[in-house]
Amino acid sequence: MDKALLNINEFCEYMGIGKTKARELLNNPKNRFTVRIGNRLYANKKLLDEWLEYQCKRA
């Protein structure tokens, strides 16, 4: 079963980006894929994939 939430390291690996850019994306209040649990940031994989598809269609 796929994980529903990606931690920062998994998010970086999945996106192919560094931690600085990952934190910048996860801290952006306009995105819908960030899940905050306590002080930690996670990416909802389903919503992230939808966001990526949208970004690809815009380009």
Secondary structure as a PSIPRED ss2 file (coil, helix, strand):
# PSIPRED VFORMAT (PSIPRED V4.0)

   1 M C   1.000  0.000  0.000
   2 D C   1.000  0.000  0.000
   3 K C   1.000  0.000  0.000
   4 A C   1.000  0.000  0.000
   5 L E   0.000  0.000  1.000
   6 L E   0.000  0.000  1.000
   7 N C   1.000  0.000  0.000
   8 I H   0.000  1.000  0.000
   9 N H   0.000  1.000  0.000
  10 E H   0.000  1.000  0.000
  11 F H   0.000  1.000  0.000
  12 C H   0.000  1.000  0.000
  13 E H   0.000  1.000  0.000
  14 Y H   0.000  1.000  0.000
  15 M H   0.000  1.000  0.000
  16 G C   1.000  0.000  0.000
  17 I C   1.000  0.000  0.000
  18 G C   1.000  0.000  0.000
  19 K H   0.000  1.000  0.000
  20 T H   0.000  1.000  0.000
  21 K H   0.000  1.000  0.000
  22 A H   0.000  1.000  0.000
  23 R H   0.000  1.000  0.000
  24 E H   0.000  1.000  0.000
  25 L H   0.000  1.000  0.000
  26 L H   0.000  1.000  0.000
  27 N H   0.000  1.000  0.000
  28 N C   1.000  0.000  0.000
  29 P C   1.000  0.000  0.000
  30 K C   1.000  0.000  0.000
  31 N C   1.000  0.000  0.000
  32 R C   1.000  0.000  0.000
  33 F C   1.000  0.000  0.000
  34 T E   0.000  0.000  1.000
  35 V E   0.000  0.000  1.000
  36 R E   0.000  0.000  1.000
  37 I E   0.000  0.000  1.000
  38 G C   1.000  0.000  0.000
  39 N C   1.000  0.000  0.000
  40 R E   0.000  0.000  1.000
  41 L E   0.000  0.000  1.000
  42 Y E   0.000  0.000  1.000
  43 A E   0.000  0.000  1.000
  44 N E   0.000  0.000  1.000
  45 K H   0.000  1.000  0.000
  46 K H   0.000  1.000  0.000
  47 L H   0.000  1.000  0.000
  48 L H   0.000  1.000  0.000
  49 D H   0.000  1.000  0.000
  50 E H   0.000  1.000  0.000
  51 W H   0.000  1.000  0.000
  52 L H   0.000  1.000  0.000
  53 E H   0.000  1.000  0.000
  54 Y H   0.000  1.000  0.000
  55 Q H   0.000  1.000  0.000
  56 C H   0.000  1.000  0.000
  57 K H   0.000  1.000  0.000
  58 R H   0.000  1.000  0.000
  59 A C   1.000  0.000  0.000
